[in-house]
Amino acid sequence: MTAPAPPPRPEGHGLLKGKTVLITAAAGTGIGFSVAERAVDEGARVMISDIHEGRLAAAAEKLAAKTGQAIPTQLCNVAKEDEVQGLVDAAVKNLGHVDVLVNNAGLGGTADVVDMTDDQWYAVMEISLTGTFRMMRAMLKHMLARKSGVIVNNASVLGWRAQKGQAHYAASKAGVMALTRCAAMEAAPSGVRINAVAPSLAMHEFLNRVTSDELLQELTAREAFGRAAETWEIANVIAFLASDYSSYMTGEIVSVSSQRA
């Protein structure tokens, strides 16, 4: 049986009109760039960041073609505290203030626990979990002072579900979920909301490069629709969490998945 094709990508409806949005790891073809596209389509002013200079410039050029305006960018390695602070400062300077932070930076890999080195473990934790913590810590100082703001973190269904060879990645994403919940309780009295999405499988060029065809076929077969998500389908849910339509949601982890329970 042939898997159904993805639906058409929806038009914008002004969900983020008048908002300012900062997105990490927004270069290339992954979820981050799709979030930037969706934010623009929903009326936001955006700033994007990444560790890859060439791809970041190309992403900004594509977004500028849609908006007719220059898109501010900043190189940032979320494993470096000075670069994180520099990114937040640059975002406040370029955007005036930041209404929404989307923490998309993450790092994966495949290794069984018995073979995993300390370096493999720490590399994934440093970007996927500690990098998210650093960005939240820096941005919360800005948002708490304004008594306004939204943070959306990118977790994964592997924070709940087991998959061979993914112990480090799964542990980091479970950590992102716990971090989201605890920080949300701390920020709520100031009117700042913090939520996360947990995608199952979103297909993009980078995933194809780092994952075998056999594993991708196996993971796709688990999905109820018989296909991976389009990156914009994940971005749609992030836009909802960033918008005022989710004003009563905080500390929540929203699964963006068609996997059978």
HUKANOR-V124172 format. One line per field, one symbol per residue. psi: psi as a letter, one per 40 degrees, with the letter a starting at -180 (. if undefined). Layout:
psi=???
//
This chain:
psi=hhiiiiiihiiiffdfheihhhhifeiaeadddddddddddeeihihiiiehdddddddddddddddeiihiihhhheehddddddddddddddedihdhhhgehihaihhiddehiddddddddddddddddddddddddddddefiihhhihbieeediihhefdddddddddddddddddddddddeehihiiigichhhidddddehidddddddddehdeeiiiidddddddddddeieefdehieihhhgifih.
//
